[in-house]
Amino acid sequence: GKLLDQFNNPDNPYAHYTTTGPEIWQQTGGRITHFVSSMGTTGTITGVSRFMREQSKPVTIVGLQPEEGSSIPGIRRWPAEYL
């Protein structure tokens, strides 16, 4: 098998930069003001926010994580020093 290592694989955020970001922009007609995403591998929030920042209007980016002690499969609890 292959280990994709989504936490360190640059293709993870790149995939969201080239697909998810443009799809959101197109489906909202560019009228998006905020983008909220959970922070698992951070691929989605990183890729989408990079795309959004290149557009002509500002978009507020919000990253969410579980409360300390919570466990949501696939959603990482990042240490405070990373936030």
VEXNU-341043 format. One record per residue (C-alpha): residue number from 0; residue in one letter; x, y negated, z negated. Coordinates in steps of 0.05 Angstrom, whole numbers. Layout:
N
seq NUM; type A; u X; v Y; w Z
...
END
This chain:
83
seq 0; type G; u 0; v 0; w 0
seq 1; type K; u 17; v -73; w 4
seq 2; type L; u 23; v -123; w -53
seq 3; type L; u -7; v -189; w -30
seq 4; type D; u 13; v -226; w -94
seq 5; type Q; u -39; v -281; w -86
seq 6; type F; u -8; v -322; w -142
seq 7; type N; u 57; v -332; w -102
seq 8; type N; u 37; v -320; w -30
seq 9; type P; u 37; v -386; w 9
seq 10; type D; u -15; v -357; w 57
seq 11; type N; u -66; v -360; w 1
seq 12; type P; u -74; v -436; w -2
seq 13; type Y; u -58; v -441; w 72
seq 14; type A; u -118; v -398; w 89
seq 15; type H; u -163; v -446; w 50
seq 16; type Y; u -129; v -506; w 81
seq 17; type T; u -143; v -480; w 151
seq 18; type T; u -212; v -449; w 141
seq 19; type T; u -249; v -466; w 76
seq 20; type G; u -232; v -540; w 75
seq 21; type P; u -252; v -553; w 147
seq 22; type E; u -315; v -512; w 138
seq 23; type I; u -337; v -552; w 77
seq 24; type W; u -320; v -617; w 113
seq 25; type Q; u -360; v -597; w 175
seq 26; type Q; u -420; v -570; w 137
seq 27; type T; u -426; v -634; w 95
seq 28; type G; u -415; v -679; w 155
seq 29; type G; u -356; v -709; w 117
seq 30; type R; u -403; v -735; w 63
seq 31; type I; u -369; v -696; w 6
seq 32; type T; u -349; v -737; w -54
seq 33; type H; u -328; v -682; w -103
seq 34; type F; u -300; v -612; w -97
seq 35; type V; u -304; v -566; w -158
seq 36; type S; u -268; v -499; w -160
seq 37; type S; u -248; v -448; w -212
seq 38; type M; u -173; v -438; w -219
seq 39; type G; u -158; v -365; w -210
seq 40; type T; u -98; v -360; w -164
seq 41; type T; u -108; v -434; w -148
seq 42; type G; u -107; v -418; w -73
seq 43; type T; u -176; v -445; w -60
seq 44; type I; u -169; v -510; w -99
seq 45; type T; u -99; v -522; w -72
seq 46; type G; u -115; v -509; w 1
seq 47; type V; u -182; v -545; w 2
seq 48; type S; u -155; v -606; w -36
seq 49; type R; u -96; v -613; w 12
seq 50; type F; u -144; v -613; w 70
seq 51; type M; u -192; v -662; w 37
seq 52; type R; u -136; v -711; w 20
seq 53; type E; u -118; v -715; w 94
seq 54; type Q; u -188; v -739; w 112
seq 55; type S; u -206; v -812; w 116
seq 56; type K; u -244; v -818; w 50
seq 57; type P; u -225; v -800; w -21
seq 58; type V; u -253; v -736; w -52
seq 59; type T; u -249; v -723; w -126
seq 60; type I; u -220; v -653; w -140
seq 61; type V; u -241; v -617; w -204
seq 62; type G; u -209; v -552; w -228
seq 63; type L; u -246; v -509; w -278
seq 64; type Q; u -220; v -454; w -324
seq 65; type P; u -252; v -412; w -378
seq 66; type E; u -253; v -436; w -450
seq 67; type E; u -198; v -407; w -493
seq 68; type G; u -217; v -337; w -514
seq 69; type S; u -264; v -327; w -455
seq 70; type S; u -253; v -274; w -404
seq 71; type I; u -281; v -282; w -334
seq 72; type P; u -254; v -229; w -285
seq 73; type G; u -211; v -262; w -232
seq 74; type I; u -208; v -330; w -266
seq 75; type R; u -143; v -344; w -301
seq 76; type R; u -136; v -383; w -366
seq 77; type W; u -77; v -430; w -352
seq 78; type P; u -32; v -451; w -410
seq 79; type A; u -42; v -524; w -432
seq 80; type E; u 27; v -544; w -408
seq 81; type Y; u 6; v -529; w -336
seq 82; type L; u -55; v -574; w -340
END
